[in-house]
């Protein structure tokens, strides 16, 4: 039982006794347990949150992004779930947003939001800096197309936060290699500077790339690190 499991189910099937459950495992969420020495990677936290919903919720937000291969996801991040139970325990944030079947994928045996839907949720749920950095990271791990996100945004034209989400999508750039690069790029754009190019190659005399600059403007030979 290295992965999270529902305690009452383990007892009902005879896999564990109540004493074993109480002494050998730790509770993550109500009736959801894991072995005491297990490292709580993002996938385990996502699974634990999903089990807490009785396997009825949809994993979303940073947990979904991590399952899609996104980097820079804090393992202690609150698990976002699309679920109708508002009384979520600490460590879980539920959202009662509508989600259609074509916006859900099955990953590691769990229903999670597709990359495009995850992008839209980032934009609607989080402040612009957090959202853009998260979208940048997800875009590096998956093939996100702006046109697909815009199409989905039209489906949810009246959704709370949709205007901010469109702004975040307009700012994302898969060239960012860290959250700090994402934040800096947004600061530069918000300051009124032209949108910088990311990962600018520095060439040697033979035309081979010997380094890459975080961002800048090639025409004026100005780079920002």
C-alpha contacts under 8 A as a table, 3 or more apart, distances in Angstrom:
res1	aa1	res2	aa2	distance
1	X	4	X	7.07
1	X	5	X	7.29
1	X	34	X	7.19
1	X	35	X	7.01
2	X	34	X	6.60
2	X	35	X	6.07
2	X	38	X	6.86
3	X	34	X	6.21
3	X	35	X	7.75
3	X	44	X	6.39
4	X	32	X	6.52
4	X	33	X	5.44
4	X	34	X	4.60
4	X	35	X	7.79
4	X	44	X	6.42
4	X	47	X	6.65
4	X	48	X	5.51
5	X	10	X	7.61
5	X	32	X	5.57
5	X	33	X	5.52
5	X	34	X	6.51
5	X	48	X	7.16
5	X	51	X	7.20
6	X	9	X	5.49
6	X	10	X	6.51
6	X	31	X	5.57
6	X	32	X	4.62
6	X	33	X	6.31
6	X	51	X	6.77
6	X	52	X	7.83
7	X	10	X	5.16
7	X	11	X	6.36
7	X	21	X	7.08
7	X	31	X	5.24
7	X	32	X	5.78
7	X	33	X	6.14
8	X	11	X	5.18
8	X	12	X	6.07
8	X	31	X	6.57
9	X	12	X	5.01
9	X	13	X	6.20
10	X	13	X	5.42
10	X	14	X	6.27
10	X	15	X	5.15
10	X	16	X	5.63
11	X	14	X	5.09
11	X	15	X	5.99
11	X	16	X	5.05
11	X	17	X	5.62
11	X	18	X	6.66
12	X	15	X	7.72
13	X	16	X	7.85
14	X	17	X	6.87
16	X	20	X	6.03
16	X	21	X	6.35
17	X	20	X	5.16
17	X	21	X	6.19
18	X	21	X	5.10
18	X	22	X	6.18
19	X	22	X	5.15
19	X	23	X	6.11
20	X	23	X	5.25
20	X	24	X	5.56
20	X	25	X	7.55
21	X	24	X	5.72
21	X	25	X	5.52
21	X	26	X	7.95
22	X	25	X	6.13
22	X	26	X	7.33
23	X	26	X	7.94
24	X	35	X	6.60
24	X	36	X	6.55
25	X	33	X	6.16
25	X	34	X	5.49
25	X	35	X	4.55
25	X	36	X	5.04
26	X	33	X	5.44
26	X	34	X	5.62
26	X	35	X	6.23
26	X	36	X	5.42
27	X	30	X	7.00
27	X	31	X	6.97
27	X	32	X	5.76
27	X	33	X	4.35
27	X	34	X	6.61
28	X	32	X	5.72
28	X	33	X	5.55
28	X	34	X	7.11
28	X	48	X	7.03
29	X	32	X	5.10
29	X	33	X	7.19
29	X	48	X	7.09
29	X	49	X	7.23
29	X	52	X	6.55
29	X	89	X	6.61
29	X	90	X	7.90
30	X	52	X	6.66
30	X	89	X	7.52
31	X	52	X	7.17
32	X	48	X	6.24
32	X	51	X	6.88
32	X	52	X	6.34
33	X	48	X	7.71
34	X	38	X	7.13
35	X	38	X	5.62
40	X	43	X	7.88
40	X	44	X	5.76
40	X	45	X	6.22
40	X	75	X	6.95
41	X	44	X	5.43
41	X	45	X	6.48
41	X	75	X	5.74
42	X	45	X	5.18
42	X	46	X	6.11
42	X	63	X	6.20
42	X	66	X	6.45
42	X	67	X	7.68
42	X	73	X	7.64
42	X	74	X	7.80
42	X	75	X	5.20
42	X	76	X	7.92
43	X	46	X	5.05
43	X	47	X	6.11
43	X	63	X	7.07
43	X	66	X	7.25
43	X	67	X	6.39
44	X	47	X	5.03
44	X	48	X	6.05
45	X	48	X	5.06
45	X	49	X	6.20
45	X	63	X	7.75
45	X	75	X	7.93
45	X	79	X	6.88
46	X	49	X	5.19
46	X	50	X	6.17
46	X	59	X	6.58
46	X	63	X	5.64
46	X	64	X	7.75
46	X	79	X	6.09
47	X	50	X	5.00
47	X	51	X	6.06
47	X	110	X	7.37
48	X	51	X	5.13
48	X	52	X	6.23
49	X	52	X	5.06
49	X	53	X	6.74
49	X	59	X	7.92
49	X	79	X	6.49
49	X	81	X	7.43
49	X	92	X	6.62
50	X	53	X	5.33
50	X	54	X	6.96
50	X	55	X	5.50
50	X	56	X	7.25
50	X	57	X	5.85
50	X	58	X	6.97
50	X	59	X	6.56
50	X	81	X	7.38
50	X	110	X	7.67
51	X	54	X	5.13
51	X	55	X	5.03
52	X	55	X	7.13
53	X	56	X	5.50
53	X	57	X	5.54
53	X	83	X	7.32
53	X	85	X	7.94
54	X	57	X	7.52
56	X	83	X	7.35
57	X	81	X	6.15
57	X	82	X	5.63
57	X	83	X	4.82
57	X	111	X	7.75
58	X	81	X	5.51
58	X	82	X	5.07
58	X	83	X	6.75
58	X	104	X	7.85
58	X	110	X	7.70
58	X	111	X	5.32
58	X	112	X	5.24
58	X	113	X	6.80
59	X	63	X	6.53
59	X	64	X	5.67
59	X	79	X	7.71
59	X	80	X	6.37
59	X	81	X	4.78
59	X	82	X	6.55
59	X	110	X	7.51
59	X	111	X	6.30
59	X	112	X	4.44
59	X	113	X	6.36
60	X	63	X	5.90
60	X	64	X	4.66
60	X	65	X	7.52
60	X	79	X	7.67
60	X	80	X	5.21
60	X	81	X	5.26
60	X	82	X	6.58
60	X	112	X	5.86
60	X	113	X	5.40
60	X	118	X	6.37
60	X	121	X	7.83
61	X	64	X	5.41
61	X	65	X	6.30
61	X	79	X	7.49
61	X	80	X	5.37
61	X	81	X	7.56
61	X	113	X	7.98
61	X	118	X	5.80
61	X	121	X	6.50
61	X	122	X	6.24
62	X	65	X	4.87
62	X	66	X	6.09
62	X	73	X	6.53
62	X	77	X	7.37
62	X	79	X	7.18
62	X	80	X	7.05
62	X	134	X	7.68
63	X	66	X	5.21
63	X	67	X	6.43
63	X	73	X	7.96
63	X	77	X	7.98
63	X	79	X	5.90
63	X	80	X	6.70
64	X	67	X	5.14
64	X	68	X	6.32
64	X	112	X	5.73
64	X	113	X	6.26
64	X	114	X	7.92
64	X	118	X	7.04
65	X	68	X	5.02
65	X	69	X	6.49
65	X	70	X	5.30
65	X	73	X	7.98
65	X	115	X	7.15
65	X	118	X	6.96
65	X	138	X	6.17
66	X	69	X	5.10
66	X	70	X	4.77
66	X	71	X	6.69
66	X	73	X	6.36
67	X	70	X	7.19
67	X	107	X	7.05
68	X	115	X	7.22
68	X	138	X	7.58
68	X	141	X	7.08
68	X	142	X	7.29
69	X	138	X	7.41
69	X	141	X	5.58
69	X	142	X	7.69
70	X	73	X	7.06
70	X	137	X	5.59
70	X	138	X	4.89
70	X	140	X	7.34
70	X	141	X	5.41
71	X	137	X	6.12
71	X	138	X	7.58
71	X	141	X	7.87
72	X	137	X	7.34
72	X	178	X	7.48
72	X	179	X	7.49
73	X	77	X	7.34
74	X	77	X	5.17
77	X	91	X	7.57
78	X	91	X	4.73
78	X	92	X	5.38
78	X	93	X	6.50
79	X	91	X	6.18
79	X	92	X	4.77
79	X	93	X	6.00
80	X	92	X	6.11
80	X	93	X	4.88
80	X	94	X	5.88
80	X	95	X	7.36
81	X	92	X	7.32
81	X	93	X	6.22
81	X	94	X	4.84
81	X	95	X	6.15
82	X	94	X	5.63
82	X	95	X	4.75
82	X	96	X	5.79
82	X	97	X	6.39
82	X	99	X	7.86
83	X	86	X	7.87
83	X	94	X	5.66
83	X	95	X	5.86
83	X	96	X	5.57
83	X	97	X	7.88
84	X	94	X	7.20
84	X	95	X	6.98
84	X	96	X	5.13
85	X	88	X	6.70
85	X	94	X	6.86
85	X	96	X	7.91
86	X	94	X	6.15
86	X	95	X	7.67
86	X	96	X	7.99
88	X	92	X	5.76
88	X	93	X	6.28
88	X	94	X	6.47
89	X	92	X	5.75
89	X	93	X	7.99
99	X	103	X	6.55
99	X	104	X	7.77
100	X	103	X	5.47
100	X	104	X	7.16
101	X	104	X	5.49
102	X	105	X	7.86
103	X	113	X	5.78
103	X	114	X	5.27
103	X	116	X	7.66
103	X	117	X	5.91
104	X	111	X	6.13
104	X	112	X	5.50
104	X	113	X	4.56
104	X	114	X	5.23
105	X	111	X	5.60
105	X	112	X	5.40
105	X	113	X	6.08
105	X	114	X	5.63
106	X	109	X	5.85
106	X	110	X	5.31
106	X	111	X	4.60
106	X	112	X	6.16
107	X	110	X	5.32
107	X	111	X	6.44
107	X	112	X	6.71
113	X	116	X	7.96
113	X	117	X	5.78
113	X	118	X	5.70
114	X	117	X	5.21
114	X	118	X	5.97
115	X	118	X	4.97
115	X	119	X	6.19
115	X	138	X	7.36
115	X	142	X	7.17
115	X	144	X	6.98
116	X	119	X	5.17
116	X	120	X	6.51
116	X	144	X	6.50
116	X	148	X	6.85
116	X	149	X	5.61
116	X	152	X	7.77
117	X	120	X	5.09
117	X	121	X	6.21
117	X	149	X	7.44
117	X	152	X	7.47
118	X	121	X	5.03
118	X	122	X	6.16
119	X	122	X	5.16
119	X	123	X	6.42
119	X	135	X	5.80
119	X	138	X	7.86
119	X	149	X	7.38
119	X	169	X	7.69
120	X	123	X	5.21
120	X	124	X	6.30
120	X	149	X	6.82
120	X	152	X	7.90
120	X	153	X	7.11
120	X	162	X	7.90
120	X	165	X	6.07
120	X	169	X	7.95
121	X	124	X	5.06
121	X	125	X	5.81
121	X	165	X	7.69
122	X	125	X	5.37
122	X	126	X	5.67
122	X	131	X	5.09
122	X	134	X	7.14
122	X	135	X	7.17
122	X	165	X	7.30
123	X	126	X	5.97
123	X	127	X	7.53
123	X	128	X	6.95
123	X	131	X	5.34
123	X	132	X	7.57
123	X	161	X	7.19
123	X	162	X	7.29
123	X	164	X	6.15
123	X	165	X	3.66
123	X	166	X	7.15
123	X	167	X	7.92
123	X	168	X	5.75
123	X	169	X	7.26
124	X	160	X	6.82
124	X	161	X	4.32
124	X	162	X	5.67
124	X	164	X	6.39
124	X	165	X	5.05
125	X	131	X	8.00
125	X	161	X	7.01
126	X	130	X	6.10
126	X	131	X	5.47
127	X	130	X	5.51
127	X	131	X	6.00
128	X	131	X	5.03
128	X	132	X	5.99
128	X	164	X	7.27
128	X	168	X	6.02
129	X	132	X	5.41
129	X	133	X	6.32
129	X	182	X	7.81
129	X	183	X	5.95
129	X	186	X	7.23
130	X	133	X	5.40
130	X	134	X	6.16
131	X	134	X	5.12
131	X	135	X	6.08
131	X	168	X	6.51
132	X	135	X	5.05
132	X	136	X	6.00
132	X	168	X	5.50
132	X	169	X	7.24
132	X	171	X	6.69
132	X	172	X	5.56
132	X	182	X	6.78
132	X	183	X	7.77
133	X	136	X	5.08
133	X	137	X	6.30
133	X	172	X	7.61
133	X	178	X	7.81
133	X	179	X	5.15
133	X	180	X	8.00
133	X	182	X	5.15
133	X	183	X	6.69
134	X	137	X	5.24
134	X	138	X	6.24
134	X	179	X	7.67
135	X	138	X	5.04
135	X	139	X	5.91
135	X	169	X	7.64
135	X	172	X	6.31
136	X	139	X	5.09
136	X	140	X	6.38
136	X	172	X	5.49
136	X	173	X	5.42
136	X	174	X	4.83
136	X	175	X	7.47
136	X	176	X	6.32
136	X	182	X	7.12
137	X	140	X	5.23
137	X	141	X	6.65
137	X	174	X	6.75
137	X	176	X	7.45
137	X	177	X	7.63
137	X	178	X	7.65
137	X	179	X	7.85
138	X	141	X	5.15
138	X	142	X	6.08
138	X	174	X	7.92
139	X	142	X	5.17
139	X	143	X	6.18
139	X	144	X	5.53
139	X	173	X	7.55
139	X	174	X	5.16
140	X	143	X	7.52
140	X	174	X	5.01
140	X	175	X	7.29
144	X	148	X	7.50
144	X	149	X	7.88
145	X	148	X	5.38
145	X	149	X	6.68
146	X	149	X	5.19
146	X	150	X	6.13
146	X	169	X	7.12
146	X	170	X	7.98
147	X	150	X	5.07
147	X	151	X	6.11
148	X	151	X	5.08
148	X	152	X	6.32
149	X	152	X	5.11
149	X	153	X	6.07
149	X	169	X	7.74
150	X	153	X	4.91
150	X	154	X	6.35
150	X	166	X	7.48
151	X	154	X	5.29
151	X	155	X	6.79
152	X	155	X	5.08
152	X	156	X	6.76
153	X	156	X	5.15
153	X	157	X	6.04
153	X	162	X	7.05
153	X	166	X	7.51
154	X	157	X	4.94
156	X	159	X	5.31
156	X	162	X	7.44
157	X	162	X	6.80
158	X	162	X	7.15
159	X	162	X	5.51
161	X	164	X	5.36
161	X	165	X	6.17
162	X	165	X	4.84
162	X	166	X	6.22
163	X	166	X	5.24
163	X	167	X	6.48
164	X	167	X	5.04
164	X	168	X	6.25
165	X	168	X	5.04
165	X	169	X	6.19
166	X	169	X	5.13
166	X	170	X	6.22
167	X	170	X	5.08
167	X	171	X	6.49
168	X	171	X	5.17
168	X	172	X	6.42
169	X	172	X	5.42
171	X	186	X	7.13
173	X	176	X	6.22
173	X	182	X	7.91
173	X	198	X	7.80
174	X	177	X	7.93
175	X	198	X	5.38
175	X	199	X	6.15
176	X	179	X	7.43
176	X	181	X	5.64
176	X	182	X	5.74
176	X	198	X	6.71
176	X	199	X	7.64
176	X	214	X	7.44
177	X	181	X	6.57
177	X	182	X	7.92
178	X	181	X	5.33
178	X	182	X	6.61
179	X	182	X	5.00
179	X	183	X	6.19
180	X	183	X	5.03
180	X	184	X	6.05
181	X	184	X	5.17
181	X	185	X	6.13
181	X	214	X	7.11
182	X	185	X	5.23
182	X	186	X	6.34
183	X	186	X	5.22
183	X	187	X	6.22
184	X	187	X	5.03
184	X	188	X	6.24
185	X	188	X	5.19
185	X	189	X	6.31
185	X	195	X	7.84
185	X	196	X	7.14
185	X	215	X	7.74
186	X	189	X	5.13
186	X	190	X	5.99
187	X	190	X	5.09
187	X	191	X	6.06
188	X	191	X	5.08
188	X	192	X	6.77
188	X	193	X	5.75
188	X	194	X	7.96
188	X	195	X	7.67
189	X	192	X	5.31
189	X	193	X	5.18
189	X	194	X	6.33
189	X	195	X	5.76
189	X	196	X	7.92
190	X	193	X	7.33
196	X	215	X	5.85
196	X	216	X	4.89
196	X	217	X	5.61
197	X	200	X	6.75
197	X	215	X	5.35
197	X	216	X	5.45
197	X	217	X	6.11
197	X	218	X	7.68
198	X	213	X	7.33
198	X	214	X	5.66
198	X	215	X	4.16
198	X	216	X	6.67
199	X	212	X	5.26
199	X	213	X	5.16
199	X	214	X	4.92
199	X	215	X	5.66
200	X	212	X	5.22
200	X	213	X	4.95
200	X	214	X	6.76
200	X	215	X	6.29
200	X	216	X	7.25
200	X	218	X	7.65
201	X	209	X	5.63
201	X	210	X	7.40
201	X	211	X	5.92
201	X	212	X	4.45
201	X	213	X	6.41
202	X	209	X	5.38
202	X	210	X	5.82
202	X	211	X	5.15
202	X	212	X	5.76
202	X	213	X	7.25
203	X	206	X	7.46
203	X	207	X	5.17
203	X	208	X	5.13
203	X	209	X	4.39
203	X	210	X	5.79
203	X	211	X	7.38
204	X	207	X	5.34
204	X	208	X	5.60
204	X	209	X	6.50
204	X	210	X	6.47
205	X	208	X	7.56
209	X	212	X	7.46
213	X	216	X	7.47
213	X	223	X	6.66
213	X	224	X	7.29
213	X	225	X	6.68
214	X	223	X	7.49
214	X	224	X	6.38
214	X	225	X	5.36
215	X	223	X	5.77
215	X	224	X	5.42
215	X	225	X	6.74
216	X	221	X	7.69
216	X	222	X	5.55
216	X	223	X	3.98
216	X	224	X	5.46
217	X	220	X	5.74
217	X	221	X	6.02
217	X	222	X	5.37
217	X	223	X	6.29
218	X	221	X	4.82
218	X	222	X	6.52
218	X	223	X	7.71
219	X	222	X	7.98
